[in-house]
Amino acid sequence: MDTSATPLHDSLRGLDSDSCYRALAARDTRFDGVFFTGVTTTGIYCRPVCTVKTPRPTSCRFFGSAAAAEAAGFRPCLRCRPELAPYALQENLAHAVWQRIAGGALNDGNVERLADEVGLSSRQLRRVLMQHFGVTPVELAQTQRLLFAKKLLQETRLPMADVAFAAGFGSVRRFNALFAQRYGIAPGDIRRAGEGAAPAAPGALTLRLAYRPPLDWTQMLAYLSHRAIAGVEQVRLDDGKGGSYARSVSIDGSLGWLRVAHRPERSQLELEVAPSLAGVLMPLVARVRAQFDLDANPAVIAGHLGRDALLGERLKSMPGLRVPGAFDAFELGIRAVLGQQVSVAGATTLSGRLVERFGTGMEAPFDRVTHRFPLPAALAGASVTDIAAIGLPLSRAQTILNLARFAADGGMRMRPGLTLEESIARLRSVRGIGDWTAHYIALRALRFPDAFPAGDLGLQKAAADEGGRLTEKQLAARAAAWSPWRGYAALALWMG
């Protein structure tokens, strides 16, 4: 079918109208979040996986973001719910800023401050987002806030005022006015028209987080269970419901807990959150999405890495492989330092001792979640001998202290758009952080998919012929063909 006349918005890059329409007609999950379809006959925009009858090509307009579709006058579909779509991850400045905005960076409306964090002027920031998404920073932020509010309306029973504030609106009146202006419907009508809130555990808010299938949830939990920090995290592999992950949470002064379970029939994770965290739901959801790598496109990654004979065989037994991330970058950084020159089990033991000595006690409905991980300032104010008392050599205790001071000064908050090489250099500026530790932190905490610790002994052995071992230089040369997904190759080799 000829779709050459089907309009493409400037925000959609790398795809033509024929490819978009074929993906739409096939409801291809690989393109979920990559583009959105505005239907001119209804004024509604949908995800490519929407189950409604496929519109005619002449009625379709394709957009690279929900914000671009809304700026063109389309309203979000109540059936496929564009707010559930995984993000279309790309390694560029515009998408890095988008991710920051999705986490609530512009909820205070301060474009100048965001621009300063990015290292641009506000005019340059506006130009970057206009070029990639066809909308201004404020328009992008408004779309993210409205979609998040819509999500809360359909999935929770939060009072309307709490929905407005959780979605970053300064007042309920402003929320109601913008919602009605953009969507042509009152917030209360969205709640009545929705599918209803998911059943929640007593004293919990429950949200749904979609991903592109498949997802190897069992493998993900197995990896996290071996590295779970005693007192902070709890992983259950045999709970009779497919397993779950729970932890304590501290964001911007709000303290609580969360629990994540898998709902494979919906291609979603179910997130239960303590009501005390209602005010920080936007950044919390962004962190959980990153921790479980929900925005990965496993078909694209496997298609690229599968061309290598060694990786191809391993990936066949790991459909939906993801890189397990970290809820908190500082926490993961400390865990990585504790893992220097010791086994995974040894590092886990040390991390539990660190939490018991320097963490803060808290209550949660999980028997093994008893503490909040120590904040950077708490460790930065400790002495080397106090830190070493958990069973560390003085040199490694000093590295813990150095990293804590680095984080307390804002060092772990990397500027959007920073390259992998720049981030590695910044981490290595901390005395005691070498190449292996820096790449490990970049892979799991900073979410660089091409981070690759070529100095890792396990990777050197796994990539060699049986019984052999590659040198660091040889492994780096072999891994060059795996770029830009070397981090996923590392996981396949570690887990194989």
MIRONU-724065 format. One record per residue (C-alpha): x, y, z. Coordinates in nm, 3 decimals, padded with zeros to 5 digits. Each point is the difference from the previous one (the first is absolute). Last residue first. Layout:
// MIRONU-724065
<east:X; north:Y; up:Z>
...
END
This chain:
// MIRONU-724065
<east:02.619; north:-01.735; up:03.021>
<east:-00.080; north:00.270; up:00.260>
<east:00.331; north:00.187; up:-00.011>
<east:00.036; north:-00.039; up:-00.377>
<east:-00.358; north:00.110; up:-00.071>
<east:00.037; north:00.287; up:00.246>
<east:00.320; north:00.118; up:-00.171>
<east:-00.170; north:-00.020; up:-00.340>
<east:-00.278; north:00.218; up:00.138>
<east:00.260; north:00.258; up:00.102>
<east:00.162; north:-00.021; up:-00.344>
<east:-00.320; north:00.123; up:-00.165>
<east:00.134; north:00.286; up:-00.214>
<east:00.231; north:-00.180; up:-00.080>
<east:00.030; north:-00.377; up:-00.033>
<east:00.258; north:00.023; up:-00.281>
<east:00.243; north:00.177; up:00.235>
<east:-00.032; north:-00.287; up:00.246>
<east:00.273; north:-00.209; up:-00.165>
<east:00.245; north:00.292; up:00.011>
<east:-00.081; north:00.070; up:00.366>
<east:00.043; north:-00.370; up:00.077>
<east:00.342; north:-00.010; up:-00.166>
<east:00.118; north:00.310; up:00.189>
<east:-00.120; north:-00.138; up:00.334>
<east:00.176; north:-00.328; up:-00.074>
<east:-00.212; north:-00.294; up:-00.103>
<east:-00.019; north:-00.316; up:00.209>
<east:00.008; north:-00.366; up:-00.081>
<east:-00.157; north:-00.317; up:00.137>
<east:-00.273; north:-00.005; up:-00.259>
<east:00.068; north:00.258; up:-00.268>
<east:-00.015; north:00.357; up:00.120>
<east:-00.296; north:00.233; up:00.057>
<east:-00.099; north:-00.160; up:00.332>
<east:00.357; north:00.017; up:00.135>
<east:00.051; north:00.370; up:-00.071>
<east:-00.351; north:00.076; up:00.120>
<east:00.064; north:-00.171; up:00.334>
<east:00.334; north:00.176; up:00.043>
<east:-00.153; north:00.345; up:-00.044>
<east:00.249; north:00.240; up:-00.161>
<east:-00.228; north:00.058; up:-00.298>
<east:-00.254; north:00.170; up:00.226>
<east:-00.253; north:00.091; up:-00.273>
<east:-00.228; north:00.303; up:-00.007>
<east:-00.192; north:00.002; up:-00.330>
<east:-00.349; north:00.001; up:00.149>
<east:00.082; north:00.305; up:00.219>
<east:-00.261; north:-00.014; up:00.275>
<east:00.167; north:00.224; up:00.264>
<east:-00.050; north:-00.255; up:00.277>
<east:00.049; north:-00.341; up:-00.163>
<east:00.233; north:00.065; up:-00.291>
<east:00.174; north:00.318; up:00.114>
<east:00.055; north:-00.146; up:00.349>
<east:00.154; north:-00.314; up:-00.150>
<east:00.208; north:00.209; up:-00.242>
<east:00.139; north:00.211; up:00.285>
<east:00.072; north:-00.304; up:00.218>
<east:00.193; north:-00.175; up:-00.276>
<east:00.192; north:00.313; up:-00.105>
<east:00.119; north:00.090; up:00.348>
<east:-00.161; north:00.184; up:00.289>
<east:00.250; north:00.028; up:00.289>
<east:00.042; north:00.378; up:-00.022>
<east:-00.314; north:00.148; up:-00.154>
<east:00.101; north:00.153; up:-00.335>
<east:-00.084; north:-00.342; up:-00.144>
<east:-00.370; north:00.085; up:00.027>
<east:00.043; north:00.315; up:-00.208>
<east:00.210; north:-00.179; up:-00.260>
<east:-00.263; north:-00.274; up:-00.031>
<east:-00.272; north:00.263; up:-00.043>
<east:00.196; north:00.180; up:-00.272>
<east:00.063; north:-00.326; up:-00.187>
<east:-00.365; north:-00.101; up:00.024>
<east:-00.107; north:00.338; up:-00.134>
<east:-00.173; north:00.270; up:00.208>
<east:-00.335; north:00.086; up:-00.161>
<east:-00.175; north:00.071; up:00.328>
<east:00.250; north:00.116; up:00.268>
<east:00.093; north:-00.272; up:00.247>
<east:-00.138; north:00.007; up:00.352>
<east:00.258; north:-00.227; up:00.163>
<east:00.236; north:00.294; up:00.061>
<east:-00.252; north:00.208; up:00.194>
<east:00.234; north:00.105; up:00.283>
<east:-00.143; north:-00.271; up:00.225>
<east:00.073; north:-00.248; up:-00.279>
<east:00.373; north:00.086; up:-00.011>
<east:00.015; north:00.000; up:00.380>
<east:-00.158; north:-00.346; up:00.007>
<east:00.235; north:-00.122; up:-00.275>
<east:00.307; north:00.115; up:00.194>
<east:-00.128; north:-00.160; up:00.321>
<east:-00.062; north:-00.332; up:-00.175>
<east:00.345; north:00.029; up:-00.161>
<east:00.152; north:00.059; up:00.345>
<east:-00.170; north:-00.315; up:00.126>
<east:00.158; north:-00.179; up:-00.294>
<east:00.348; north:00.114; up:00.099>
<east:-00.061; north:-00.073; up:00.369>
<east:-00.077; north:-00.365; up:-00.076>
<east:-00.364; north:-00.080; up:00.061>
<east:-00.172; north:-00.209; up:00.266>
<east:-00.286; north:00.217; up:00.129>
<east:00.258; north:00.184; up:00.213>
<east:00.152; north:00.153; up:-00.313>
<east:-00.285; north:00.253; up:-00.009>
<east:00.067; north:00.113; up:00.358>
<east:00.375; north:00.008; up:-00.067>
<east:-00.047; north:00.221; up:-00.306>
<east:-00.205; north:00.246; up:00.200>
<east:-00.364; north:00.081; up:-00.065>
<east:-00.133; north:00.335; up:-00.122>
<east:-00.001; north:-00.099; up:-00.366>
<east:-00.190; north:-00.316; up:00.096>
<east:-00.291; north:00.196; up:00.145>
<east:00.015; north:00.268; up:-00.272>
<east:-00.027; north:-00.263; up:-00.274>
<east:-00.323; north:-00.137; up:00.152>
<east:00.011; north:-00.336; up:00.175>
<east:-00.236; north:-00.262; up:-00.149>
<east:-00.336; north:00.008; up:00.176>
<east:-00.055; north:-00.287; up:00.238>
<east:-00.234; north:-00.285; up:00.095>
<east:-00.101; north:-00.176; up:-00.319>
<east:00.047; north:-00.370; up:00.082>
<east:-00.340; north:-00.062; up:00.161>
<east:-00.196; north:00.190; up:-00.262>
<east:-00.289; north:00.230; up:00.096>
<east:00.243; north:00.289; up:00.058>
<east:00.129; north:00.184; up:00.308>
<east:00.320; north:00.205; up:00.010>
<east:00.353; north:-00.005; up:00.144>
<east:00.264; north:00.234; up:-00.141>
<east:00.322; north:-00.132; up:-00.152>
<east:00.357; north:00.043; up:00.127>
<east:00.088; north:-00.319; up:00.191>
<east:-00.279; north:-00.234; up:-00.111>
<east:00.022; north:00.133; up:-00.355>
<east:00.377; north:-00.052; up:-00.015>
<east:-00.033; north:-00.350; up:00.144>
<east:-00.252; north:-00.092; up:-00.268>
<east:00.230; north:00.137; up:-00.270>
<east:00.286; north:-00.211; up:00.135>
<east:-00.201; north:-00.320; up:-00.021>
<east:-00.109; north:00.077; up:-00.355>
<east:00.359; north:00.073; up:-00.100>
<east:00.109; north:-00.338; up:00.134>
<east:-00.278; north:-00.180; up:-00.185>
<east:00.097; north:00.170; up:-00.327>
<east:00.362; north:-00.101; up:00.060>
<east:00.273; north:00.244; up:00.101>
<east:00.260; north:00.203; up:-00.193>
<east:-00.220; north:00.311; up:-00.024>
<east:-00.357; north:-00.088; up:00.095>
<east:-00.020; north:00.256; up:00.280>
<east:00.083; north:00.264; up:-00.261>
<east:-00.290; north:-00.120; up:-00.217>
<east:-00.243; north:00.006; up:00.295>
<east:00.105; north:00.358; up:00.076>
<east:-00.070; north:00.097; up:-00.362>
<east:-00.332; north:-00.186; up:00.002>
<east:-00.117; north:00.196; up:00.305>
<east:00.119; north:00.325; up:-00.155>
<east:-00.190; north:-00.071; up:-00.324>
<east:-00.330; north:-00.079; up:00.173>
<east:-00.266; north:-00.236; up:-00.135>
<east:00.264; north:-00.202; up:-00.181>
<east:-00.003; north:-00.177; up:-00.334>
<east:-00.044; north:-00.359; up:-00.109>
<east:00.107; north:-00.012; up:-00.366>
<east:-00.278; north:-00.174; up:-00.190>
<east:-00.024; north:-00.335; up:-00.182>
<east:-00.340; north:-00.050; up:-00.161>
<east:00.071; north:-00.347; up:-00.129>
<east:00.294; north:-00.153; up:00.188>
<east:00.049; north:-00.356; up:-00.131>
<east:00.034; north:00.115; up:-00.361>
<east:00.218; north:00.286; up:00.127>
<east:00.276; north:-00.242; up:00.096>
<east:00.024; north:-00.158; up:-00.343>
<east:00.004; north:00.337; up:-00.176>
<east:00.263; north:00.139; up:00.238>
<east:00.268; north:-00.246; up:-00.108>
<east:-00.095; north:00.003; up:-00.369>
<east:-00.017; north:00.379; up:-00.025>
<east:-00.292; north:00.100; up:-00.222>
<east:-00.221; north:-00.038; up:00.306>
<east:00.136; north:00.325; up:00.144>
<east:-00.185; north:00.215; up:-00.254>
<east:-00.328; north:-00.190; up:-00.018>
<east:00.008; north:-00.056; up:00.375>
<east:00.016; north:00.377; up:00.060>
<east:-00.273; north:00.081; up:-00.253>
<east:-00.231; north:-00.271; up:00.134>
<east:00.073; north:00.096; up:00.362>
<east:-00.110; north:00.366; up:-00.040>
<east:00.096; north:00.142; up:00.339>
<east:-00.234; north:00.247; up:00.167>
<east:-00.077; north:-00.225; up:00.297>
<east:00.362; north:-00.023; up:00.114>
<east:-00.108; north:-00.124; up:00.346>
<east:00.187; north:00.271; up:00.189>
<east:-00.074; north:00.260; up:-00.268>
<east:-00.377; north:-00.048; up:00.017>
<east:00.025; north:-00.002; up:00.379>
<east:00.189; north:00.330; up:-00.001>
<east:-00.250; north:00.171; up:-00.231>
<east:-00.286; north:-00.126; up:00.219>
<east:00.164; north:00.154; up:00.306>
<east:00.069; north:00.331; up:-00.175>
<east:-00.371; north:00.039; up:-00.084>
<east:-00.133; north:-00.154; up:00.324>
<east:00.171; north:00.250; up:00.229>
<east:-00.306; north:00.145; up:00.177>
<east:-00.170; north:-00.337; up:00.039>
<east:00.301; north:-00.142; up:00.186>
<east:-00.168; north:-00.014; up:00.344>
<east:-00.272; north:-00.214; up:-00.161>
<east:00.253; north:-00.288; up:-00.019>
<east:00.038; north:-00.128; up:-00.355>
<east:-00.110; north:-00.316; up:-00.180>
<east:00.128; north:-00.034; up:-00.356>
<east:-00.146; north:-00.260; up:-00.235>
<east:00.225; north:-00.075; up:-00.295>
<east:-00.163; north:-00.022; up:-00.339>
<east:-00.015; north:-00.216; up:-00.310>
<east:-00.371; north:-00.052; up:00.080>
<east:00.006; north:-00.380; up:00.029>
<east:00.353; north:00.029; up:00.141>
<east:-00.112; north:00.179; up:00.320>
<east:00.325; north:00.015; up:00.198>
<east:00.045; north:00.130; up:00.353>
<east:00.166; north:00.312; up:00.145>
<east:-00.018; north:00.115; up:00.363>
<east:00.068; north:00.348; up:00.134>
<east:00.093; north:00.165; up:00.327>
<east:-00.014; north:00.329; up:00.187>
<east:00.192; north:00.317; up:00.078>
<east:-00.048; north:00.342; up:-00.160>
<east:00.292; north:00.243; up:00.046>
<east:00.067; north:00.046; up:-00.369>
<east:-00.020; north:-00.373; up:-00.067>
<east:00.061; north:-00.278; up:00.256>
<east:-00.130; north:-00.347; up:-00.078>
<east:00.020; north:-00.336; up:00.177>
<east:-00.011; north:-00.310; up:-00.213>
<east:-00.213; north:-00.275; up:-00.152>
<east:00.045; north:-00.236; up:-00.295>
<east:-00.247; north:-00.273; up:-00.092>
<east:-00.027; north:-00.359; up:-00.120>
<east:-00.222; north:-00.175; up:-00.250>
<east:-00.310; north:-00.020; up:00.218>
<east:00.076; north:-00.302; up:00.221>
<east:00.235; north:00.202; up:00.221>
<east:00.302; north:-00.199; up:-00.118>
<east:00.250; north:00.255; up:-00.131>
<east:-00.045; north:00.262; up:00.269>
<east:00.245; north:00.289; up:-00.011>
<east:00.032; north:00.234; up:00.298>
<east:00.201; north:00.323; up:-00.003>
<east:00.114; north:00.251; up:00.265>
<east:00.062; north:-00.208; up:00.315>
<east:00.242; north:-00.233; up:-00.174>
<east:00.109; north:00.139; up:-00.335>
<east:-00.115; north:-00.226; up:-00.283>
<east:00.288; north:-00.107; up:-00.227>
<east:-00.075; north:-00.371; up:-00.041>
<east:-00.372; north:00.078; up:-00.012>
<east:00.045; north:00.264; up:-00.271>
<east:00.139; north:-00.246; up:-00.255>
<east:-00.263; north:-00.261; up:00.079>
<east:-00.273; north:00.264; up:-00.018>
<east:00.102; north:00.105; up:-00.350>
<east:00.038; north:-00.359; up:-00.118>
<east:-00.350; north:-00.084; up:00.119>
<east:-00.142; north:00.316; up:-00.157>
<east:00.137; north:-00.078; up:-00.346>
<east:-00.198; north:00.269; up:-00.183>
<east:-00.144; north:-00.059; up:-00.346>
<east:-00.166; north:00.231; up:-00.064>
<east:00.017; north:00.379; up:-00.033>
<east:-00.071; north:00.144; up:00.344>
<east:-00.294; north:00.144; up:00.194>
<east:00.000; north:00.135; up:00.356>
<east:-00.322; north:-00.027; up:00.198>
<east:-00.065; north:00.182; up:00.326>
<east:-00.126; north:-00.105; up:00.343>
<east:-00.018; north:00.227; up:00.303>
<east:00.033; north:-00.177; up:00.334>
<east:-00.154; north:-00.006; up:00.349>
<east:-00.176; north:-00.332; up:-00.048>
<east:00.132; north:-00.166; up:-00.317>
<east:-00.148; north:00.147; up:-00.312>
<east:-00.254; north:-00.135; up:-00.247>
<east:00.055; north:00.194; up:-00.324>
<east:-00.198; north:00.319; up:-00.034>
<east:-00.276; north:00.009; up:-00.257>
<east:-00.017; north:-00.064; up:-00.371>
<east:-00.044; north:00.368; up:-00.067>
<east:-00.315; north:00.191; up:-00.090>
<east:-00.077; north:00.106; up:00.361>
<east:00.359; north:00.107; up:00.062>
<east:00.020; north:00.185; up:-00.329>
<east:-00.330; north:00.174; up:00.082>
<east:00.145; north:00.125; up:00.328>
<east:00.292; north:00.157; up:-00.185>
<east:-00.242; north:00.206; up:-00.214>
<east:-00.005; north:-00.052; up:-00.376>
<east:00.116; north:00.197; up:-00.304>
<east:00.347; north:-00.152; up:00.027>
<east:00.228; north:00.303; up:-00.025>
<east:-00.228; north:00.276; up:00.132>
<east:-00.174; north:-00.225; up:00.253>
<east:00.328; north:-00.127; up:00.142>
<east:00.153; north:00.349; up:-00.005>
<east:-00.290; north:00.147; up:00.196>
<east:-00.029; north:-00.285; up:00.251>
<east:00.372; north:00.002; up:00.077>
<east:00.016; north:00.379; up:00.034>
<east:-00.294; north:-00.012; up:00.241>
<east:00.156; north:-00.284; up:00.197>
<east:00.311; north:00.207; up:00.060>
<east:00.377; north:-00.022; up:-00.048>
<east:-00.021; north:-00.293; up:-00.236>
<east:00.278; north:-00.259; up:00.020>
<east:-00.186; north:-00.321; up:-00.065>
<east:00.001; north:-00.086; up:00.372>
<east:-00.154; north:00.345; up:00.068>
<east:-00.291; north:-00.051; up:-00.239>
<east:-00.064; north:-00.360; up:00.103>
<east:00.006; north:00.098; up:00.368>
<east:-00.262; north:00.270; up:-00.066>
<east:-00.218; north:-00.248; up:-00.187>
<east:00.002; north:-00.249; up:00.287>
<east:00.210; north:-00.311; up:-00.073>
<east:-00.211; north:-00.294; up:-00.107>
<east:00.265; north:-00.147; up:-00.225>
<east:00.045; north:-00.141; up:-00.351>
<east:-00.216; north:00.211; up:-00.231>
<east:00.042; north:00.337; up:00.173>
<east:00.368; north:-00.067; up:00.073>
<east:00.071; north:-00.074; up:-00.365>
<east:-00.191; north:00.308; up:-00.112>
<east:00.213; north:00.205; up:00.241>
<east:00.312; north:-00.151; up:-00.156>
<east:-00.129; north:00.085; up:-00.346>
<east:-00.073; north:00.357; up:00.107>
<east:00.340; north:00.044; up:00.162>
<east:00.189; north:-00.142; up:-00.298>
<east:-00.199; north:00.214; up:-00.245>
<east:00.059; north:00.314; up:00.207>
<east:00.374; north:-00.073; up:00.018>
<east:00.025; north:-00.033; up:-00.377>
<east:-00.197; north:00.323; up:-00.049>
<east:00.229; north:00.181; up:00.248>
<east:00.316; north:-00.130; up:-00.168>
<east:-00.131; north:00.113; up:-00.342>
<east:-00.146; north:-00.243; up:-00.254>
<east:00.099; north:-00.150; up:-00.337>
<east:00.161; north:-00.301; up:00.162>
<east:00.355; north:-00.008; up:-00.137>
<east:00.056; north:00.348; up:-00.145>
<east:-00.232; north:00.170; up:00.248>
<east:00.177; north:-00.171; up:00.290>
<east:00.345; north:00.118; up:-00.111>
<east:-00.125; north:00.353; up:-00.081>
<east:-00.161; north:00.042; up:00.342>
<east:00.318; north:-00.111; up:00.172>
<east:00.203; north:00.244; up:-00.209>
<east:-00.231; north:00.288; up:00.099>
<east:00.012; north:-00.102; up:00.367>
<east:00.380; north:00.012; up:-00.020>
<east:00.176; north:-00.333; up:00.010>
<east:00.203; north:-00.200; up:00.253>
<east:-00.273; north:-00.252; up:00.075>
<east:-00.022; north:00.110; up:00.362>
<east:-00.011; north:00.365; up:-00.113>
<east:-00.282; north:-00.078; up:-00.242>
<east:-00.193; north:-00.167; up:00.282>
<east:00.050; north:00.308; up:00.216>
<east:-00.115; north:00.235; up:-00.275>
<east:-00.306; north:-00.211; up:-00.074>
<east:-00.132; north:00.040; up:00.355>
<east:-00.362; north:-00.113; up:-00.031>
<east:00.004; north:-00.163; up:00.345>
<east:-00.107; north:-00.331; up:-00.149>
<east:00.281; north:00.038; up:-00.250>
<east:00.227; north:-00.280; up:00.123>
<east:-00.295; north:-00.231; up:00.069>
<east:00.144; north:-00.338; up:-00.095>
<east:-00.139; north:00.031; up:-00.352>
<east:00.193; north:00.329; up:-00.024>
<east:00.329; north:-00.179; up:00.071>
<east:-00.087; north:-00.269; up:-00.256>
<east:-00.076; north:00.269; up:-00.258>
<east:00.334; north:00.166; up:00.074>
<east:00.182; north:-00.326; up:-00.075>
<east:-00.216; north:-00.042; up:-00.311>
<east:00.106; north:00.340; up:-00.132>
<east:00.367; north:-00.053; up:00.089>
<east:00.044; north:-00.319; up:-00.198>
<east:00.033; north:-00.372; up:00.060>
<east:-00.347; north:-00.111; up:-00.095>
<east:-00.266; north:-00.171; up:00.206>
<east:-00.353; north:-00.009; up:-00.135>
<east:-00.188; north:00.001; up:00.330>
<east:-00.234; north:-00.280; up:00.089>
<east:-00.369; north:00.080; up:-00.059>
<east:-00.224; north:00.011; up:00.309>
<east:-00.081; north:00.371; up:-00.035>
<east:-00.131; north:-00.075; up:-00.349>
<east:-00.307; north:-00.171; up:00.149>
<east:-00.102; north:-00.281; up:-00.238>
<east:-00.371; north:00.039; up:00.080>
<east:-00.043; north:00.359; up:00.116>
<east:00.182; north:00.134; up:-00.306>
<east:00.187; north:00.324; up:00.057>
<east:-00.137; north:00.320; up:-00.160>
<east:00.130; north:00.148; up:-00.329>
<east:00.047; north:00.375; up:-00.058>
<east:00.336; north:00.012; up:-00.178>
<east:00.171; north:00.086; up:00.330>
<east:-00.155; north:-00.319; up:00.136>
<east:00.164; north:-00.213; up:-00.268>
<east:00.336; north:00.174; up:00.049>
<east:-00.020; north:-00.057; up:00.376>
<east:-00.082; north:-00.368; up:-00.049>
<east:00.324; north:-00.039; up:-00.188>
<east:00.136; north:-00.095; up:-00.344>
<east:-00.323; north:00.078; up:-00.181>
<east:-00.189; north:-00.170; up:-00.284>
<east:-00.315; north:00.139; up:-00.162>
<east:-00.265; north:-00.246; up:-00.110>
<east:-00.337; north:00.050; up:-00.170>
<east:00.137; north:-00.054; up:-00.352>
<east:00.150; north:-00.331; up:00.111>
<east:-00.344; north:-00.132; up:00.099>
<east:-00.051; north:-00.071; up:00.367>
<east:00.084; north:-00.335; up:00.163>
<east:-00.295; north:-00.113; up:00.212>
<east:00.077; north:00.056; up:00.368>
<east:00.248; north:-00.229; up:00.176>
<east:00.272; north:00.262; up:00.050>
<east:00.351; north:-00.143; up:-00.046>
<east:00.119; north:00.292; up:-00.216>
<east:-00.079; north:00.236; up:00.290>
<east:-00.290; north:00.234; up:-00.058>
<east:-00.096; north:00.359; up:-00.080>
<east:-00.359; north:00.128; up:-00.003>
<east:-00.161; north:00.270; up:-00.214>
<east:-00.252; north:-00.256; up:-00.128>
<east:00.017; north:00.037; up:-00.379>
<east:00.354; north:00.140; up:00.008>
<east:00.150; north:-00.304; up:00.172>
<east:00.330; north:00.091; up:00.165>
<east:00.237; north:-00.294; up:00.014>
<east:00.284; north:-00.014; up:00.251>
<east:00.362; north:-00.099; up:-00.062>
<east:00.289; north:-00.182; up:00.171>
<east:-00.207; north:-00.053; up:00.315>
<east:-00.117; north:-00.343; up:-00.117>
<east:00.195; north:-00.065; up:-00.319>
<east:00.135; north:-00.342; up:00.098>
<east:-00.350; north:-00.097; up:00.114>
<east:-00.119; north:-00.029; up:-00.361>
<east:-00.375; north:00.055; up:-00.015>
<east:00.019; north:-00.148; up:-00.352>
<east:-00.203; north:00.283; up:-00.156>
<east:00.191; north:00.260; up:00.203>
<east:00.339; north:-00.149; up:-00.087>
<east:-00.095; north:-00.001; up:-00.368>
<east:-00.123; north:00.360; up:00.030>
<east:00.321; north:00.117; up:00.162>
<east:00.223; north:-00.175; up:-00.254>
<east:-00.197; north:00.147; up:-00.293>
<east:00.005; north:00.349; up:00.156>
<east:00.379; north:00.006; up:00.022>
<east:00.214; north:-00.057; up:00.307>
<east:00.339; north:00.141; up:00.107>
<east:-00.133; north:00.310; up:00.170>
<east:-00.350; north:00.086; up:00.115>
<east:-00.001; north:00.347; up:00.159>
<east:-00.039; north:00.160; up:-00.345>
<east:-00.351; north:-00.146; up:-00.021>
<east:-00.075; north:-00.249; up:-00.275>
<east:-00.312; north:00.045; up:-00.211>
<east:-00.145; north:-00.299; up:-00.190>
<east:00.023; north:00.081; up:-00.371>
<east:00.256; north:-00.274; up:-00.065>
<east:-00.224; north:-00.255; up:00.165>
<east:-00.039; north:-00.227; up:-00.303>
<east:-00.140; north:-00.339; up:00.098>
END
